[in-house]
Amino acid sequence: MSTVVIHGEGLGKRYRRGLQVDDGLRHALEDFVRSPIASLRRKKEETFWALKDVSLEVKEGEVLGLIGRNGAGKTTLLKILSRITRPTEGWAEIHGRVGSLLEVGTGFHPELTGRENTFLSGAILGMSKAEIERKFDEIVAFAELEKFIDTPVKHYSSGMYVRLAFAVAAHLEPEILLVDEVLAVGDINFQKKCLGKMGDVARAGRTVVLVSHQLNQIRRLCHRVVWIDDGSVREDGPTHEVVSAYESAMLSGDHATGLQRSKDARAQFLRWEIAEPGCSESHVLSSLGPVTVNFVVELAERVTNGEHGVALFDAERQLMWARAAQNLSLEPGSHVFTHTFPSLPLRPGAYQWQVSLWDDGEMLDQWDCIPEMTIATEIHQHYMDEWNGILNLPSEFSLGNKRKSDRTAANRI
């Protein structure tokens, strides 16, 4: 059983908003004497919770992703875990040597050179001078700063800063690595190097907590994802499920209901669900096997020459699939339109069904189904984003011995 190396319970962090830095004690007393009630109310309004009642556990060797909107509280949580910020309430335990990269050049002294900062960072992590020397050439080569390693880091560009900062944090072998949006800075080649290095760190059995808005990177690296929303944990679970739910919420504007529709129509689609495979969430598809989707429609009048259309769109409103069933005869009442697929091998993300019903060329109802469908299956895609296609097809690869097969063919002749 894996050991829990990060344990947080009821973590909360309260900040004050809009502080007047030039107001001293005299100004505060004057305000209170003039209007004590307004002064107290103003002080109360200046506080807000950046993080509220967050509890989590991270096990040894686990790669945990933190996702959420800007300002949701992800960075605040990392700062608490890295002991930069003290929580207002709750507590956290960290078991192991922590390396953190929360901002570009965190912990670097601007007057020191890249070489000196490397040794300083290593010492802060608890590394001996011999250990740092053993890793030093590898760090400099990774950061591609051989010509500038003896230059004070205050003269570095932001890209040079982040290259050295990441190289130090990843190579000095902390048992726990906390990373906040480091891949948002730097060119595409360096980002790929960072991804590869974090993969190496994870495979070495070390623990990683990663904050990133680049969801494909989260999918690729993380075993589990925690979605932070408005300072609290909204979802915590398998990567593909939580990331897909987050994407769906962002694309739909986080609204759970659609526009109000007329109740006096001859027909109205009421709801939809993924009937098979059975799942606790009826709008989330998490397997690549057979799929059955039901659409429920209520008819106020008889349909004599009906046509039912169904279409599936991706998040960018690109048509994935469509079909029509014709010559339908339906009595008034509730009906279930069922569509069965051997598989829906689409890459993970948010999708939307559109259903319609016609009678003798007259449209009775058309509905963009709410909520959207979330595809949360495992990824069977190329590791490079630019080679990710629409389909998420599992496949097998084998490598044969060509010479052996040639000899076999010759023997058959």
ABEGO torsion letter per residue (X at the ends): XBBBABBBBGBBBBBBBGBBAABBAAAAAAAAAABAAAAAAAAAAABBBABBGBBBBBBBGBBBBBBEBBGAGAAAAAAAAAGABBBABEBBBBBEBBBBBABBGBGBBAABBAAAAAAAAAAAAGBBAAAAAAAAAAAAAAAGAAAAAABBAAABBAAAAAAAAAAAAAAAGBABBBBBGAAABEBAAAAAAAAAAAAAAAAAGBBBBBBBABAAAAAAABABBBBBBGGBBABBBBAAAAAAAAAAAAAAGGBABBBBBBAABABBBABBBBAOBBBABAABBABABBBBBBBBBBBABBBABBBBBBBBBBAAGBBABBBBBBGBBBBBEBBBBBBBBABBBBBBEBBBBBBBBBBGGBBABBBBBOBBBBBABBBBBBABAAABBABBBBBBBBBBBAAAAAAAAAAAX
